């Protein structure tokens, strides 16, 4: 039987829309979604209805949790917070390990979060060069193998690309892009993963013209 792994980047983030937010934020490296990002996340959820997804895994950053939550509401599923899908812990972007909301706080606000799930991969700060690509690729392979069913991974620009390359290394030969709320679809037939969607954004009513990663 075949297995499908869907990989999505989070929707638009508040600091992309309002850069001044960063200057007064309690957790400046953990922005929420913007208003249009919330709409994108809902559109992603509608796109993935009836695709047979059984589990959702998301980075613990707020923007990925909110994106995953919109999909979980649409699909009536729970969310598993997986640190292996987190943002690239790039010391040139952030001076220390970024602060995120505690699990219990997130779960109170987003009850679909599975409080009993434990991350299979835990990154460490700082990450340099291709460390994020390698880490997220390892995570995607481990989750696909362990759960053996159709799953959705919600990550960030670098971790989405890393997840794709982890499952299909030949994808690295292409110049991969991960636009906001884009979708990759990989299908495993026998022992080979085939990429059937490459950063698709056809489900979005609004798309950015310049892809930003930070």
QUIDAVEN-V943484 format. One record per pair of residues at least 24 apart in sequence whose ideal C-beta (glycine too) atoms are under 8 Angstrom apart, sorted by the first residue. I is the first residue (numbers start at 1). GAP is how many residues later the second one is. Records with the same first field share a line. If there is no record, write none. Layout:
I=GAP ; GAP
This chain:
2=185 ; 186 ; 187
3=141 ; 145 ; 146 ; 147 ; 184 ; 185
4=47 ; 48 ; 49 ; 146 ; 147 ; 181 ; 182 ; 183 ; 184
5=135 ; 138 ; 139 ; 145 ; 146 ; 147 ; 148 ; 158 ; 162 ; 180 ; 181 ; 183 ; 188
6=42 ; 45 ; 47 ; 144 ; 145 ; 146 ; 147 ; 177 ; 178 ; 179 ; 180
7=133 ; 145 ; 146 ; 148 ; 153 ; 156 ; 157 ; 176 ; 177 ; 178 ; 179
8=36 ; 59 ; 63 ; 144 ; 145 ; 146 ; 147 ; 152 ; 173 ; 174 ; 175 ; 176
9=145 ; 146 ; 147 ; 148 ; 151 ; 169 ; 170 ; 171 ; 172 ; 173
10=27 ; 31 ; 49 ; 51 ; 53 ; 54 ; 56 ; 57 ; 144 ; 145 ; 146 ; 170 ; 171
11=25 ; 26 ; 27 ; 28 ; 29 ; 30 ; 33 ; 52 ; 55 ; 56 ; 59 ; 169 ; 170
12=24 ; 25 ; 28 ; 168 ; 169 ; 196
13=24 ; 50
16=196
27=35 ; 71 ; 72 ; 73 ; 74
29=58 ; 64 ; 65 ; 69 ; 70
30=31 ; 32 ; 33 ; 68 ; 69 ; 70 ; 71
31=31 ; 32
32=30 ; 31 ; 34
33=29 ; 30 ; 33 ; 34
36=170
37=26 ; 29 ; 30 ; 143 ; 144
38=28 ; 32
39=166 ; 167
40=27 ; 140 ; 141 ; 164 ; 166
41=25 ; 26 ; 28 ; 29 ; 30 ; 140
42=28 ; 32
43=138 ; 160 ; 161 ; 162
44=26 ; 27 ; 137 ; 139 ; 159 ; 160
45=25 ; 26 ; 27 ; 28 ; 29 ; 30
46=28 ; 157
47=136 ; 156
48=26 ; 27 ; 104
49=25 ; 26
51=99
52=98
53=24 ; 97 ; 98 ; 99
54=93 ; 95 ; 96 ; 97
55=25 ; 92 ; 94 ; 96 ; 97
56=24 ; 95 ; 96 ; 98
57=24 ; 25 ; 28 ; 86 ; 94 ; 95 ; 96 ; 97
58=24 ; 27 ; 95 ; 96 ; 97
59=24 ; 26 ; 27 ; 28 ; 95 ; 96 ; 97 ; 100
60=26 ; 40 ; 41 ; 43 ; 46
61=25 ; 26 ; 37 ; 39 ; 95
62=38 ; 39 ; 44
64=90 ; 91 ; 92
65=41 ; 45 ; 48
66=44
67=87 ; 114
68=84 ; 86
69=41 ; 43
71=81 ; 83
72=40
73=39
77=35
78=34 ; 35 ; 36
79=31 ; 33 ; 34 ; 35
80=33 ; 34 ; 37
81=25 ; 32 ; 33 ; 36 ; 38
82=35 ; 37 ; 38 ; 39 ; 57 ; 61 ; 71
83=36 ; 38 ; 39 ; 40
84=35 ; 36 ; 37 ; 38 ; 39 ; 51 ; 52 ; 54 ; 55 ; 58 ; 59
85=51 ; 54 ; 68 ; 69 ; 70 ; 71 ; 74 ; 78
86=37 ; 69 ; 70 ; 73
87=69 ; 71 ; 72
88=39 ; 44 ; 68 ; 69 ; 70 ; 71
89=34 ; 35 ; 36 ; 37 ; 38 ; 43
90=36 ; 37 ; 38 ; 42 ; 124
91=34 ; 35 ; 37
93=121
96=29
97=28
120=26
132=26 ; 27 ; 30
133=25 ; 28 ; 29 ; 32 ; 33
134=28 ; 32
135=24 ; 27
136=24 ; 25 ; 26 ; 27 ; 30
137=25 ; 26 ; 28 ; 29 ; 30
138=28
139=24 ; 27
140=24 ; 26 ; 27
141=25 ; 26
144=44
156=57
157=54 ; 56
158=55
160=24
164=31
167=26
168=25 ; 26 ; 27
171=24
174=24
177=34
178=33 ; 35
179=28 ; 29 ; 32
180=27 ; 28 ; 31
